[in-house]
């Protein structure tokens, strides 16, 4: 009886893992830059800028400090 329950749970786990992997693939598909740009231009009418923007990298701790300061100010 325990072996049957174990087999059932392993099957269920396998199904859940497969579903999770399918959802990850779907998330990657719909969150790709090409897909987002297509939706933005066709559905909302946005236009992509031709300017090349610089990337700015921020330290995570600095961002947390700024968020804390802003939150304290508006409490």
CHARMM internal coordinates of N, CA and C (Angstrom, degrees):
IC EDIT
DIST 1 N 1 CA 1.4429
DIST 1 CA 1 C 1.5338
ANGL 1 N 1 CA 1 C 111.11
DIST 1 C 2 N 1.3354
ANGL 1 CA 1 C 2 N 116.10
DIHE 1 N 1 CA 1 C 2 N -42.82
DIST 2 N 2 CA 1.4658
ANGL 1 C 2 N 2 CA 119.67
DIHE 1 CA 1 C 2 N 2 CA 178.53
DIST 2 CA 2 C 1.5235
ANGL 2 N 2 CA 2 C 111.68
DIHE 1 C 2 N 2 CA 2 C -66.85
DIST 2 C 3 N 1.3247
ANGL 2 CA 2 C 3 N 116.11
DIHE 2 N 2 CA 2 C 3 N -36.32
DIST 3 N 3 CA 1.4731
ANGL 2 C 3 N 3 CA 118.74
DIHE 2 CA 2 C 3 N 3 CA 177.61
DIST 3 CA 3 C 1.5213
ANGL 3 N 3 CA 3 C 111.32
DIHE 2 C 3 N 3 CA 3 C -64.31
DIST 3 C 4 N 1.3183
ANGL 3 CA 3 C 4 N 116.71
DIHE 3 N 3 CA 3 C 4 N -39.14
DIST 4 N 4 CA 1.4646
ANGL 3 C 4 N 4 CA 120.27
DIHE 3 CA 3 C 4 N 4 CA 178.37
DIST 4 CA 4 C 1.5203
ANGL 4 N 4 CA 4 C 110.25
DIHE 3 C 4 N 4 CA 4 C -64.57
DIST 4 C 5 N 1.3206
ANGL 4 CA 4 C 5 N 116.95
DIHE 4 N 4 CA 4 C 5 N -42.81
DIST 5 N 5 CA 1.4664
ANGL 4 C 5 N 5 CA 120.89
DIHE 4 CA 4 C 5 N 5 CA 178.45
DIST 5 CA 5 C 1.5282
ANGL 5 N 5 CA 5 C 110.21
DIHE 4 C 5 N 5 CA 5 C -64.32
DIST 5 C 6 N 1.3245
ANGL 5 CA 5 C 6 N 115.83
DIHE 5 N 5 CA 5 C 6 N -40.53
DIST 6 N 6 CA 1.4656
ANGL 5 C 6 N 6 CA 120.08
DIHE 5 CA 5 C 6 N 6 CA 177.60
DIST 6 CA 6 C 1.5248
ANGL 6 N 6 CA 6 C 110.37
DIHE 5 C 6 N 6 CA 6 C -60.93
DIST 6 C 7 N 1.3330
ANGL 6 CA 6 C 7 N 116.93
DIHE 6 N 6 CA 6 C 7 N -45.31
DIST 7 N 7 CA 1.4660
ANGL 6 C 7 N 7 CA 120.98
DIHE 6 CA 6 C 7 N 7 CA 178.71
DIST 7 CA 7 C 1.5247
ANGL 7 N 7 CA 7 C 111.36
DIHE 6 C 7 N 7 CA 7 C -61.45
DIST 7 C 8 N 1.3261
ANGL 7 CA 7 C 8 N 116.06
DIHE 7 N 7 CA 7 C 8 N -41.87
DIST 8 N 8 CA 1.4688
ANGL 7 C 8 N 8 CA 120.31
DIHE 7 CA 7 C 8 N 8 CA 178.42
DIST 8 CA 8 C 1.5314
ANGL 8 N 8 CA 8 C 110.97
DIHE 7 C 8 N 8 CA 8 C -62.70
DIST 8 C 9 N 1.3151
ANGL 8 CA 8 C 9 N 116.05
DIHE 8 N 8 CA 8 C 9 N -42.76
DIST 9 N 9 CA 1.4622
ANGL 8 C 9 N 9 CA 119.79
DIHE 8 CA 8 C 9 N 9 CA -179.89
DIST 9 CA 9 C 1.5255
ANGL 9 N 9 CA 9 C 111.58
DIHE 8 C 9 N 9 CA 9 C -68.26
DIST 9 C 10 N 1.3305
ANGL 9 CA 9 C 10 N 116.90
DIHE 9 N 9 CA 9 C 10 N -36.85
DIST 10 N 10 CA 1.4648
ANGL 9 C 10 N 10 CA 119.89
DIHE 9 CA 9 C 10 N 10 CA 176.64
DIST 10 CA 10 C 1.5266
ANGL 10 N 10 CA 10 C 110.71
DIHE 9 C 10 N 10 CA 10 C -65.49
DIST 10 C 11 N 1.3199
ANGL 10 CA 10 C 11 N 116.74
DIHE 10 N 10 CA 10 C 11 N -39.29
DIST 11 N 11 CA 1.4629
ANGL 10 C 11 N 11 CA 121.06
DIHE 10 CA 10 C 11 N 11 CA 177.35
DIST 11 CA 11 C 1.5271
ANGL 11 N 11 CA 11 C 110.04
DIHE 10 C 11 N 11 CA 11 C -64.05
DIST 11 C 12 N 1.3152
ANGL 11 CA 11 C 12 N 115.90
DIHE 11 N 11 CA 11 C 12 N -44.84
DIST 12 N 12 CA 1.4647
ANGL 11 C 12 N 12 CA 120.82
DIHE 11 CA 11 C 12 N 12 CA 178.59
DIST 12 CA 12 C 1.5240
ANGL 12 N 12 CA 12 C 110.68
DIHE 11 C 12 N 12 CA 12 C -61.33
DIST 12 C 13 N 1.3308
ANGL 12 CA 12 C 13 N 116.34
DIHE 12 N 12 CA 12 C 13 N -43.73
DIST 13 N 13 CA 1.4580
ANGL 12 C 13 N 13 CA 120.56
DIHE 12 CA 12 C 13 N 13 CA 178.22
DIST 13 CA 13 C 1.5221
ANGL 13 N 13 CA 13 C 110.97
DIHE 12 C 13 N 13 CA 13 C -60.94
DIST 13 C 14 N 1.3091
ANGL 13 CA 13 C 14 N 116.30
DIHE 13 N 13 CA 13 C 14 N -44.00
DIST 14 N 14 CA 1.4622
ANGL 13 C 14 N 14 CA 120.83
DIHE 13 CA 13 C 14 N 14 CA 178.93
DIST 14 CA 14 C 1.5252
ANGL 14 N 14 CA 14 C 111.23
DIHE 13 C 14 N 14 CA 14 C -61.04
DIST 14 C 15 N 1.3199
ANGL 14 CA 14 C 15 N 117.13
DIHE 14 N 14 CA 14 C 15 N -40.85
DIST 15 N 15 CA 1.4660
ANGL 14 C 15 N 15 CA 121.27
DIHE 14 CA 14 C 15 N 15 CA 178.29
DIST 15 CA 15 C 1.5239
ANGL 15 N 15 CA 15 C 110.53
DIHE 14 C 15 N 15 CA 15 C -64.86
DIST 15 C 16 N 1.3267
ANGL 15 CA 15 C 16 N 116.56
DIHE 15 N 15 CA 15 C 16 N -42.11
DIST 16 N 16 CA 1.4724
ANGL 15 C 16 N 16 CA 120.70
DIHE 15 CA 15 C 16 N 16 CA -179.64
DIST 16 CA 16 C 1.5262
ANGL 16 N 16 CA 16 C 110.62
DIHE 15 C 16 N 16 CA 16 C -65.21
DIST 16 C 17 N 1.3299
ANGL 16 CA 16 C 17 N 116.79
DIHE 16 N 16 CA 16 C 17 N -39.91
DIST 17 N 17 CA 1.4638
ANGL 16 C 17 N 17 CA 120.44
DIHE 16 CA 16 C 17 N 17 CA 178.43
DIST 17 CA 17 C 1.5264
ANGL 17 N 17 CA 17 C 110.21
DIHE 16 C 17 N 17 CA 17 C -64.86
DIST 17 C 18 N 1.3166
ANGL 17 CA 17 C 18 N 117.08
DIHE 17 N 17 CA 17 C 18 N -42.33
DIST 18 N 18 CA 1.4659
ANGL 17 C 18 N 18 CA 120.76
DIHE 17 CA 17 C 18 N 18 CA 178.65
DIST 18 CA 18 C 1.5210
ANGL 18 N 18 CA 18 C 111.02
DIHE 17 C 18 N 18 CA 18 C -63.04
DIST 18 C 19 N 1.3280
ANGL 18 CA 18 C 19 N 116.46
DIHE 18 N 18 CA 18 C 19 N -43.37
DIST 19 N 19 CA 1.4604
ANGL 18 C 19 N 19 CA 120.14
DIHE 18 CA 18 C 19 N 19 CA 178.96
DIST 19 CA 19 C 1.5192
ANGL 19 N 19 CA 19 C 110.78
DIHE 18 C 19 N 19 CA 19 C -63.19
DIST 19 C 20 N 1.3340
ANGL 19 CA 19 C 20 N 116.77
DIHE 19 N 19 CA 19 C 20 N -41.15
DIST 20 N 20 CA 1.4642
ANGL 19 C 20 N 20 CA 121.16
DIHE 19 CA 19 C 20 N 20 CA 178.77
DIST 20 CA 20 C 1.5204
ANGL 20 N 20 CA 20 C 110.24
DIHE 19 C 20 N 20 CA 20 C -61.64
DIST 20 C 21 N 1.3303
ANGL 20 CA 20 C 21 N 117.66
DIHE 20 N 20 CA 20 C 21 N -43.90
DIST 21 N 21 CA 1.4560
ANGL 20 C 21 N 21 CA 121.49
DIHE 20 CA 20 C 21 N 21 CA 179.32
DIST 21 CA 21 C 1.5239
ANGL 21 N 21 CA 21 C 111.03
DIHE 20 C 21 N 21 CA 21 C -63.70
DIST 21 C 22 N 1.3357
ANGL 21 CA 21 C 22 N 117.48
DIHE 21 N 21 CA 21 C 22 N -39.59
DIST 22 N 22 CA 1.4654
ANGL 21 C 22 N 22 CA 120.79
DIHE 21 CA 21 C 22 N 22 CA 177.71
DIST 22 CA 22 C 1.5270
ANGL 22 N 22 CA 22 C 110.46
DIHE 21 C 22 N 22 CA 22 C -64.20
DIST 22 C 23 N 1.3268
ANGL 22 CA 22 C 23 N 116.60
DIHE 22 N 22 CA 22 C 23 N -39.73
DIST 23 N 23 CA 1.4584
ANGL 22 C 23 N 23 CA 120.25
DIHE 22 CA 22 C 23 N 23 CA 179.10
DIST 23 CA 23 C 1.5195
ANGL 23 N 23 CA 23 C 111.66
DIHE 22 C 23 N 23 CA 23 C -66.99
DIST 23 C 24 N 1.3114
ANGL 23 CA 23 C 24 N 117.25
DIHE 23 N 23 CA 23 C 24 N -37.13
DIST 24 N 24 CA 1.4664
ANGL 23 C 24 N 24 CA 120.96
DIHE 23 CA 23 C 24 N 24 CA 176.94
DIST 24 CA 24 C 1.5218
ANGL 24 N 24 CA 24 C 110.32
DIHE 23 C 24 N 24 CA 24 C -63.99
DIST 24 C 25 N 1.3299
ANGL 24 CA 24 C 25 N 116.25
DIHE 24 N 24 CA 24 C 25 N -43.43
DIST 25 N 25 CA 1.4705
ANGL 24 C 25 N 25 CA 120.21
DIHE 24 CA 24 C 25 N 25 CA 177.96
DIST 25 CA 25 C 1.5237
ANGL 25 N 25 CA 25 C 109.91
DIHE 24 C 25 N 25 CA 25 C -61.74
DIST 25 C 26 N 1.3215
ANGL 25 CA 25 C 26 N 117.00
DIHE 25 N 25 CA 25 C 26 N -44.16
DIST 26 N 26 CA 1.4682
ANGL 25 C 26 N 26 CA 121.06
DIHE 25 CA 25 C 26 N 26 CA 179.93
DIST 26 CA 26 C 1.5334
ANGL 26 N 26 CA 26 C 110.59
DIHE 25 C 26 N 26 CA 26 C -63.43
DIST 26 C 27 N 1.3153
ANGL 26 CA 26 C 27 N 116.67
DIHE 26 N 26 CA 26 C 27 N -41.65
DIST 27 N 27 CA 1.4681
ANGL 26 C 27 N 27 CA 120.70
DIHE 26 CA 26 C 27 N 27 CA 177.77
DIST 27 CA 27 C 1.5192
ANGL 27 N 27 CA 27 C 110.60
DIHE 26 C 27 N 27 CA 27 C -60.76
DIST 27 C 28 N 1.3180
ANGL 27 CA 27 C 28 N 117.20
DIHE 27 N 27 CA 27 C 28 N -44.58
DIST 28 N 28 CA 1.4608
ANGL 27 C 28 N 28 CA 120.76
DIHE 27 CA 27 C 28 N 28 CA 178.79
DIST 28 CA 28 C 1.5220
ANGL 28 N 28 CA 28 C 110.85
DIHE 27 C 28 N 28 CA 28 C -62.95
DIST 28 C 29 N 1.3163
ANGL 28 CA 28 C 29 N 116.33
DIHE 28 N 28 CA 28 C 29 N -38.09
DIST 29 N 29 CA 1.4714
ANGL 28 C 29 N 29 CA 120.25
DIHE 28 CA 28 C 29 N 29 CA -178.99
DIST 29 CA 29 C 1.5173
ANGL 29 N 29 CA 29 C 111.26
DIHE 28 C 29 N 29 CA 29 C -66.43
DIST 29 C 30 N 1.3336
ANGL 29 CA 29 C 30 N 116.68
DIHE 29 N 29 CA 29 C 30 N -46.98
DIST 30 N 30 CA 1.4646
ANGL 29 C 30 N 30 CA 118.62
DIHE 29 CA 29 C 30 N 30 CA -175.19
DIST 30 CA 30 C 1.5243
ANGL 30 N 30 CA 30 C 113.14
DIHE 29 C 30 N 30 CA 30 C -82.17
DIST 30 C 31 N 1.3262
ANGL 30 CA 30 C 31 N 117.24
DIHE 30 N 30 CA 30 C 31 N -14.11
DIST 31 N 31 CA 1.4590
ANGL 30 C 31 N 31 CA 118.21
DIHE 30 CA 30 C 31 N 31 CA 179.39
DIST 31 CA 31 C 1.5233
ANGL 31 N 31 CA 31 C 112.27
DIHE 30 C 31 N 31 CA 31 C -102.08
DIST 31 C 32 N 1.3244
ANGL 31 CA 31 C 32 N 116.93
DIHE 31 N 31 CA 31 C 32 N 9.90
DIST 32 N 32 CA 1.4584
ANGL 31 C 32 N 32 CA 119.53
DIHE 31 CA 31 C 32 N 32 CA 178.22
DIST 32 CA 32 C 1.5259
ANGL 32 N 32 CA 32 C 109.51
DIHE 31 C 32 N 32 CA 32 C -69.73
DIST 32 C 33 N 1.2912
ANGL 32 CA 32 C 33 N 115.49
DIHE 32 N 32 CA 32 C 33 N 150.49
DIST 33 N 33 CA 1.4668
ANGL 32 C 33 N 33 CA 120.68
DIHE 32 CA 32 C 33 N 33 CA -177.76
DIST 33 CA 33 C 1.5246
ANGL 33 N 33 CA 33 C 111.56
DIHE 32 C 33 N 33 CA 33 C -58.03
DIST 33 C 34 N 1.3171
ANGL 33 CA 33 C 34 N 117.15
DIHE 33 N 33 CA 33 C 34 N -42.43
DIST 34 N 34 CA 1.4684
ANGL 33 C 34 N 34 CA 120.61
DIHE 33 CA 33 C 34 N 34 CA -179.81
DIST 34 CA 34 C 1.5255
ANGL 34 N 34 CA 34 C 111.61
DIHE 33 C 34 N 34 CA 34 C -59.85
DIST 34 C 35 N 1.3183
ANGL 34 CA 34 C 35 N 116.68
DIHE 34 N 34 CA 34 C 35 N -43.06
DIST 35 N 35 CA 1.4710
ANGL 34 C 35 N 35 CA 121.19
DIHE 34 CA 34 C 35 N 35 CA -179.19
DIST 35 CA 35 C 1.5282
ANGL 35 N 35 CA 35 C 110.27
DIHE 34 C 35 N 35 CA 35 C -66.08
DIST 35 C 36 N 1.3129
ANGL 35 CA 35 C 36 N 117.08
DIHE 35 N 35 CA 35 C 36 N -43.25
DIST 36 N 36 CA 1.4650
ANGL 35 C 36 N 36 CA 121.14
DIHE 35 CA 35 C 36 N 36 CA -179.09
DIST 36 CA 36 C 1.5265
ANGL 36 N 36 CA 36 C 110.52
DIHE 35 C 36 N 36 CA 36 C -64.46
DIST 36 C 37 N 1.3169
ANGL 36 CA 36 C 37 N 116.61
DIHE 36 N 36 CA 36 C 37 N -43.85
DIST 37 N 37 CA 1.4713
ANGL 36 C 37 N 37 CA 120.58
DIHE 36 CA 36 C 37 N 37 CA 179.43
DIST 37 CA 37 C 1.5303
ANGL 37 N 37 CA 37 C 109.95
DIHE 36 C 37 N 37 CA 37 C -63.34
DIST 37 C 38 N 1.3237
ANGL 37 CA 37 C 38 N 117.24
DIHE 37 N 37 CA 37 C 38 N -42.65
DIST 38 N 38 CA 1.4640
ANGL 37 C 38 N 38 CA 120.81
DIHE 37 CA 37 C 38 N 38 CA 179.98
DIST 38 CA 38 C 1.5259
ANGL 38 N 38 CA 38 C 110.83
DIHE 37 C 38 N 38 CA 38 C -60.56
DIST 38 C 39 N 1.3154
ANGL 38 CA 38 C 39 N 116.67
DIHE 38 N 38 CA 38 C 39 N -46.88
DIST 39 N 39 CA 1.4758
ANGL 38 C 39 N 39 CA 120.48
DIHE 38 CA 38 C 39 N 39 CA 179.64
DIST 39 CA 39 C 1.5170
ANGL 39 N 39 CA 39 C 110.65
DIHE 38 C 39 N 39 CA 39 C -64.17
DIST 39 C 40 N 1.3256
ANGL 39 CA 39 C 40 N 116.78
DIHE 39 N 39 CA 39 C 40 N -43.10
DIST 40 N 40 CA 1.4666
ANGL 39 C 40 N 40 CA 120.68
DIHE 39 CA 39 C 40 N 40 CA -178.05
DIST 40 CA 40 C 1.5253
ANGL 40 N 40 CA 40 C 111.41
DIHE 39 C 40 N 40 CA 40 C -63.58
DIST 40 C 41 N 1.3148
ANGL 40 CA 40 C 41 N 117.17
DIHE 40 N 40 CA 40 C 41 N -39.56
DIST 41 N 41 CA 1.4634
ANGL 40 C 41 N 41 CA 119.17
DIHE 40 CA 40 C 41 N 41 CA -178.27
DIST 41 CA 41 C 1.5239
ANGL 41 N 41 CA 41 C 112.20
DIHE 40 C 41 N 41 CA 41 C -78.05
DIST 41 C 42 N 1.3248
ANGL 41 CA 41 C 42 N 117.03
DIHE 41 N 41 CA 41 C 42 N -40.73
DIST 42 N 42 CA 1.4619
ANGL 41 C 42 N 42 CA 119.99
DIHE 41 CA 41 C 42 N 42 CA -176.03
DIST 42 CA 42 C 1.5244
ANGL 42 N 42 CA 42 C 112.90
DIHE 41 C 42 N 42 CA 42 C -81.09
DIST 42 C 43 N 1.3063
ANGL 42 CA 42 C 43 N 117.83
DIHE 42 N 42 CA 42 C 43 N -42.35
DIST 43 N 43 CA 1.4653
ANGL 42 C 43 N 43 CA 120.67
DIHE 42 CA 42 C 43 N 43 CA -173.96
DIST 43 CA 43 C 1.5216
ANGL 43 N 43 CA 43 C 113.26
DIHE 42 C 43 N 43 CA 43 C -87.02
DIST 43 C 44 N 1.3118
ANGL 43 CA 43 C 44 N 115.95
DIHE 43 N 43 CA 43 C 44 N -42.97
DIST 44 N 44 CA 1.4641
ANGL 43 C 44 N 44 CA 119.53
DIHE 43 CA 43 C 44 N 44 CA -172.83
DIST 44 CA 44 C 1.5220
ANGL 44 N 44 CA 44 C 112.21
DIHE 43 C 44 N 44 CA 44 C -101.58
DIST 44 C 45 N 1.3259
ANGL 44 CA 44 C 45 N 116.71
DIHE 44 N 44 CA 44 C 45 N -18.57
DIST 45 N 45 CA 1.4565
ANGL 44 C 45 N 45 CA 120.24
DIHE 44 CA 44 C 45 N 45 CA 179.51
DIST 45 CA 45 C 1.5179
ANGL 45 N 45 CA 45 C 113.79
DIHE 44 C 45 N 45 CA 45 C 84.35
DIST 45 C 46 N 1.3202
ANGL 45 CA 45 C 46 N 117.35
DIHE 45 N 45 CA 45 C 46 N 16.81
DIST 46 N 46 CA 1.4591
ANGL 45 C 46 N 46 CA 119.94
DIHE 45 CA 45 C 46 N 46 CA 177.61
DIST 46 CA 46 C 1.5167
ANGL 46 N 46 CA 46 C 109.55
DIHE 45 C 46 N 46 CA 46 C -73.81
DIST 46 C 47 N 1.3223
ANGL 46 CA 46 C 47 N 115.00
DIHE 46 N 46 CA 46 C 47 N 154.98
DIST 47 N 47 CA 1.4514
ANGL 46 C 47 N 47 CA 120.12
DIHE 46 CA 46 C 47 N 47 CA 177.55
DIST 47 CA 47 C 1.5140
ANGL 47 N 47 CA 47 C 109.07
DIHE 46 C 47 N 47 CA 47 C -120.76
DIST 47 C 48 N 1.2951
ANGL 47 CA 47 C 48 N 115.32
DIHE 47 N 47 CA 47 C 48 N 139.49
DIST 48 N 48 CA 1.4548
ANGL 47 C 48 N 48 CA 120.63
DIHE 47 CA 47 C 48 N 48 CA -179.04
DIST 48 CA 48 C 1.5208
ANGL 48 N 48 CA 48 C 109.65
DIHE 47 C 48 N 48 CA 48 C -78.71
DIST 48 C 49 N 1.3183
ANGL 48 CA 48 C 49 N 115.19
DIHE 48 N 48 CA 48 C 49 N 133.13
DIST 49 N 49 CA 1.4588
ANGL 48 C 49 N 49 CA 121.06
DIHE 48 CA 48 C 49 N 49 CA 178.85
DIST 49 CA 49 C 1.5215
ANGL 49 N 49 CA 49 C 110.01
DIHE 48 C 49 N 49 CA 49 C -70.82
DIST 49 C 50 N 1.3024
ANGL 49 CA 49 C 50 N 116.12
DIHE 49 N 49 CA 49 C 50 N 143.64
DIST 50 N 50 CA 1.4612
ANGL 49 C 50 N 50 CA 120.56
DIHE 49 CA 49 C 50 N 50 CA 177.82
DIST 50 CA 50 C 1.5247
ANGL 50 N 50 CA 50 C 111.64
DIHE 49 C 50 N 50 CA 50 C -88.39
DIST 50 C 51 N 1.3408
ANGL 50 CA 50 C 51 N 116.19
DIHE 50 N 50 CA 50 C 51 N -8.21
DIST 51 N 51 CA 1.4572
ANGL 50 C 51 N 51 CA 120.63
DIHE 50 CA 50 C 51 N 51 CA 179.27
DIST 51 CA 51 C 1.5163
ANGL 51 N 51 CA 51 C 110.81
DIHE 50 C 51 N 51 CA 51 C -70.27
DIST 51 C 52 N 1.3122
ANGL 51 CA 51 C 52 N 115.79
DIHE 51 N 51 CA 51 C 52 N 145.20
DIST 52 N 52 CA 1.4551
ANGL 51 C 52 N 52 CA 120.54
DIHE 51 CA 51 C 52 N 52 CA 174.48
DIST 52 CA 52 C 1.5263
ANGL 52 N 52 CA 52 C 107.06
DIHE 51 C 52 N 52 CA 52 C -93.81
DIST 52 C 53 N 1.3068
ANGL 52 CA 52 C 53 N 115.50
DIHE 52 N 52 CA 52 C 53 N 121.86
DIST 53 N 53 CA 1.4577
ANGL 52 C 53 N 53 CA 120.03
DIHE 52 CA 52 C 53 N 53 CA -178.35
DIST 53 CA 53 C 1.5146
ANGL 53 N 53 CA 53 C 110.70
DIHE 52 C 53 N 53 CA 53 C -95.90
DIST 53 C 54 N 1.3160
ANGL 53 CA 53 C 54 N 114.60
DIHE 53 N 53 CA 53 C 54 N 147.25
DIST 54 N 54 CA 1.4538
ANGL 53 C 54 N 54 CA 120.13
DIHE 53 CA 53 C 54 N 54 CA 177.09
DIST 54 CA 54 C 1.5197
ANGL 54 N 54 CA 54 C 108.88
DIHE 53 C 54 N 54 CA 54 C -83.00
DIST 54 C 55 N 1.3153
ANGL 54 CA 54 C 55 N 116.33
DIHE 54 N 54 CA 54 C 55 N 146.82
DIST 55 N 55 CA 1.4504
ANGL 54 C 55 N 55 CA 120.97
DIHE 54 CA 54 C 55 N 55 CA 175.60
DIST 55 CA 55 C 1.5213
ANGL 55 N 55 CA 55 C 108.40
DIHE 54 C 55 N 55 CA 55 C -91.74
DIST 55 C 56 N 1.3021
ANGL 55 CA 55 C 56 N 114.53
DIHE 55 N 55 CA 55 C 56 N 137.36
DIST 56 N 56 CA 1.4585
ANGL 55 C 56 N 56 CA 120.61
DIHE 55 CA 55 C 56 N 56 CA 178.48
DIST 56 CA 56 C 1.5160
ANGL 56 N 56 CA 56 C 107.39
DIHE 55 C 56 N 56 CA 56 C -115.49
DIST 56 C 57 N 1.3022
ANGL 56 CA 56 C 57 N 116.12
DIHE 56 N 56 CA 56 C 57 N 129.45
DIST 57 N 57 CA 1.4601
ANGL 56 C 57 N 57 CA 121.25
DIHE 56 CA 56 C 57 N 57 CA 179.15
DIST 57 CA 57 C 1.5224
ANGL 57 N 57 CA 57 C 108.83
DIHE 56 C 57 N 57 CA 57 C -108.20
DIST 57 C 58 N 1.3229
ANGL 57 CA 57 C 58 N 115.88
DIHE 57 N 57 CA 57 C 58 N 129.08
DIST 58 N 58 CA 1.4550
ANGL 57 C 58 N 58 CA 121.08
DIHE 57 CA 57 C 58 N 58 CA -179.53
DIST 58 CA 58 C 1.5152
ANGL 58 N 58 CA 58 C 110.03
DIHE 57 C 58 N 58 CA 58 C -119.06
DIST 58 C 59 N 1.3175
ANGL 58 CA 58 C 59 N 113.96
DIHE 58 N 58 CA 58 C 59 N 146.77
DIST 59 N 59 CA 1.4546
ANGL 58 C 59 N 59 CA 119.97
DIHE 58 CA 58 C 59 N 59 CA 175.74
DIST 59 CA 59 C 1.5231
ANGL 59 N 59 CA 59 C 108.70
DIHE 58 C 59 N 59 CA 59 C -72.55
DIST 59 C 60 N 1.3113
ANGL 59 CA 59 C 60 N 116.10
DIHE 59 N 59 CA 59 C 60 N 133.76
DIST 60 N 60 CA 1.4619
ANGL 59 C 60 N 60 CA 121.27
DIHE 59 CA 59 C 60 N 60 CA -177.09
DIST 60 CA 60 C 1.5230
ANGL 60 N 60 CA 60 C 111.65
DIHE 59 C 60 N 60 CA 60 C -59.82
DIST 60 C 61 N 1.3085
ANGL 60 CA 60 C 61 N 117.33
DIHE 60 N 60 CA 60 C 61 N -38.55
DIST 61 N 61 CA 1.4737
ANGL 60 C 61 N 61 CA 121.11
DIHE 60 CA 60 C 61 N 61 CA 179.93
DIST 61 CA 61 C 1.5246
ANGL 61 N 61 CA 61 C 110.91
DIHE 60 C 61 N 61 CA 61 C -65.48
DIST 61 C 62 N 1.3306
ANGL 61 CA 61 C 62 N 117.03
DIHE 61 N 61 CA 61 C 62 N -37.54
DIST 62 N 62 CA 1.4638
ANGL 61 C 62 N 62 CA 121.09
DIHE 61 CA 61 C 62 N 62 CA 177.87
DIST 62 CA 62 C 1.5245
ANGL 62 N 62 CA 62 C 110.10
DIHE 61 C 62 N 62 CA 62 C -64.42
DIST 62 C 63 N 1.3084
ANGL 62 CA 62 C 63 N 117.06
DIHE 62 N 62 CA 62 C 63 N -42.72
DIST 63 N 63 CA 1.4597
ANGL 62 C 63 N 63 CA 121.15
DIHE 62 CA 62 C 63 N 63 CA 178.72
DIST 63 CA 63 C 1.5284
ANGL 63 N 63 CA 63 C 109.96
DIHE 62 C 63 N 63 CA 63 C -62.19
DIST 63 C 64 N 1.3267
ANGL 63 CA 63 C 64 N 117.18
DIHE 63 N 63 CA 63 C 64 N -43.37
DIST 64 N 64 CA 1.4628
ANGL 63 C 64 N 64 CA 120.92
DIHE 63 CA 63 C 64 N 64 CA 178.44
DIST 64 CA 64 C 1.5279
ANGL 64 N 64 CA 64 C 111.04
DIHE 63 C 64 N 64 CA 64 C -61.23
DIST 64 C 65 N 1.3179
ANGL 64 CA 64 C 65 N 116.88
DIHE 64 N 64 CA 64 C 65 N -41.21
DIST 65 N 65 CA 1.4731
ANGL 64 C 65 N 65 CA 120.23
DIHE 64 CA 64 C 65 N 65 CA 178.76
DIST 65 CA 65 C 1.5223
ANGL 65 N 65 CA 65 C 110.50
DIHE 64 C 65 N 65 CA 65 C -62.50
DIST 65 C 66 N 1.3195
ANGL 65 CA 65 C 66 N 117.10
DIHE 65 N 65 CA 65 C 66 N -44.51
DIST 66 N 66 CA 1.4641
ANGL 65 C 66 N 66 CA 120.70
DIHE 65 CA 65 C 66 N 66 CA -179.66
DIST 66 CA 66 C 1.5314
ANGL 66 N 66 CA 66 C 110.26
DIHE 65 C 66 N 66 CA 66 C -63.48
DIST 66 C 67 N 1.3133
ANGL 66 CA 66 C 67 N 117.84
DIHE 66 N 66 CA 66 C 67 N -42.92
DIST 67 N 67 CA 1.4625
ANGL 66 C 67 N 67 CA 121.97
DIHE 66 CA 66 C 67 N 67 CA 178.66
DIST 67 CA 67 C 1.5202
ANGL 67 N 67 CA 67 C 109.69
DIHE 66 C 67 N 67 CA 67 C -61.17
DIST 67 C 68 N 1.3261
ANGL 67 CA 67 C 68 N 117.17
DIHE 67 N 67 CA 67 C 68 N -43.74
DIST 68 N 68 CA 1.4750
ANGL 67 C 68 N 68 CA 120.37
DIHE 67 CA 67 C 68 N 68 CA 179.12
DIST 68 CA 68 C 1.5219
ANGL 68 N 68 CA 68 C 111.04
DIHE 67 C 68 N 68 CA 68 C -62.76
DIST 68 C 69 N 1.3162
ANGL 68 CA 68 C 69 N 117.71
DIHE 68 N 68 CA 68 C 69 N -42.31
DIST 69 N 69 CA 1.4698
ANGL 68 C 69 N 69 CA 121.17
DIHE 68 CA 68 C 69 N 69 CA 179.10
DIST 69 CA 69 C 1.5274
ANGL 69 N 69 CA 69 C 110.44
DIHE 68 C 69 N 69 CA 69 C -62.65
DIST 69 C 70 N 1.3136
ANGL 69 CA 69 C 70 N 117.11
DIHE 69 N 69 CA 69 C 70 N -44.99
DIST 70 N 70 CA 1.4614
ANGL 69 C 70 N 70 CA 121.13
DIHE 69 CA 69 C 70 N 70 CA 179.78
DIST 70 CA 70 C 1.5252
ANGL 70 N 70 CA 70 C 110.64
DIHE 69 C 70 N 70 CA 70 C -64.59
DIST 70 C 71 N 1.3224
ANGL 70 CA 70 C 71 N 116.79
DIHE 70 N 70 CA 70 C 71 N -43.64
DIST 71 N 71 CA 1.4662
ANGL 70 C 71 N 71 CA 120.13
DIHE 70 CA 70 C 71 N 71 CA 178.84
DIST 71 CA 71 C 1.5142
ANGL 71 N 71 CA 71 C 111.69
DIHE 70 C 71 N 71 CA 71 C -61.67
DIST 71 C 72 N 1.3209
ANGL 71 CA 71 C 72 N 117.61
DIHE 71 N 71 CA 71 C 72 N -42.36
DIST 72 N 72 CA 1.4654
ANGL 71 C 72 N 72 CA 121.22
DIHE 71 CA 71 C 72 N 72 CA 178.59
DIST 72 CA 72 C 1.5244
ANGL 72 N 72 CA 72 C 111.24
DIHE 71 C 72 N 72 CA 72 C -63.50
DIST 72 C 73 N 1.3171
ANGL 72 CA 72 C 73 N 115.92
DIHE 72 N 72 CA 72 C 73 N -38.18
DIST 73 N 73 CA 1.4654
ANGL 72 C 73 N 73 CA 119.97
DIHE 72 CA 72 C 73 N 73 CA -178.05
DIST 73 CA 73 C 1.5225
ANGL 73 N 73 CA 73 C 111.57
DIHE 72 C 73 N 73 CA 73 C -66.46
DIST 73 C 74 N 1.3312
ANGL 73 CA 73 C 74 N 117.61
DIHE 73 N 73 CA 73 C 74 N -34.58
DIST 74 N 74 CA 1.4561
ANGL 73 C 74 N 74 CA 120.96
DIHE 73 CA 73 C 74 N 74 CA -175.24
DIST 74 CA 74 C 1.5188
ANGL 74 N 74 CA 74 C 113.83
DIHE 73 C 74 N 74 CA 74 C -102.84
DIST 74 C 75 N 1.3341
ANGL 74 CA 74 C 75 N 116.96
DIHE 74 N 74 CA 74 C 75 N 14.38
DIST 75 N 75 CA 1.4801
ANGL 74 C 75 N 75 CA 119.52
DIHE 74 CA 74 C 75 N 75 CA 176.19
DIST 75 CA 75 C 1.5080
ANGL 75 N 75 CA 75 C 110.45
DIHE 74 C 75 N 75 CA 75 C -77.44
END
COOR INIT
IC SEED 1 N 1 CA 1 C
IC BUILD
